[in-house]
Amino acid sequence: MVYLFNCRWLLDPSALLYDPALKKLIHTITRKVFAQLLNEFKRLGAVVVYADLRRIGLYIRHHVVCTSVVHYMPCVTVLSDYFDF
């Protein structure tokens, strides 16, 4: 949550620390990290149905709910430290 607040503060054209080059750098880094996150889900066996910077929709090929929860719970735990679910 702190990351999102700081990015909004730095990317707002009315802010004192606004810089177009900094905006481009943050946007590029965000896209690269998001692509790595999607690749990690694909590596774990999920199919990405829908993805944008606010939502990720996954199709998980596990037939039993317990198996999919155990398989993807570490990802959810790590992501919940950085984002609100």
N, C-alpha and C positions, 0 to 999 in steps of 0.2 A: 504494500500500500504506500509506503514511503517513496518507493521508486516512481510510482505513478504520479504522486503529488509533485515530486521534483521535476519530472519530465514536463508536466503541464506548466509548471512555473518557468522552466527554461525555454519552452517552445511557444509561449504566449508572446505575440509581437509587442504587446504593451509592457512587458516585463523589462526591467533594467538590464538584465543579463542576456537578453535575446540576441542570438547571432544566427544568421541563416546557415553558416557552415556547421555550427554546432547542431542545428536542427537536422541537417542532412546526415551528419555522423550518427546521431542517436537513432534516426530512422533506419539507417543501414545496419547498425548493430542489432536493433530490434528485429529486423527481418531475418538476419542470420541466426539469431538465437531461436526465433520461432521456427525456422526451417529445421534446425537441429532437434527441437522438441518433437516436431512431426516425424522426423526420421527415426527418433528413438521409439515412438509409438509403433511405427511400421516394423522396426526391428523386433519389438516384442510380439508381433503377430497381429496387430490391429489394422483394420482398414479405415483410413480417414475418410469419412463421408462428407463432412463439412468442416471448414476451418477458417476462422478469421481471428483477429487479435483479441476478440472478446469471448469467442466460443469455439470449442472443438467438439465435433460429433464423431464418435468412433463406432465401428461395427466390430464386435469381438466375437470370434468364432468358437467360443466355448459353449458347450451345450448345458453345462451345469453352472449355476450362478456362483456357487462357492468357489469353483475353480477360477473363474474370472476375477472375483474379488481378491483372492489370494495373489493372483498373478499381477494385478495392476495396483494393489494397495500401496506399495512403495512409491509409485509415481504420484498418486494422489496425496500421500503424506508430504512428500517434498514440495509439491506445488501449493499445498495449502499453507505452507510457511510464507509464501510470497504473495498469494492471491486470496481473495475472499471467495468462499464457496457458499 
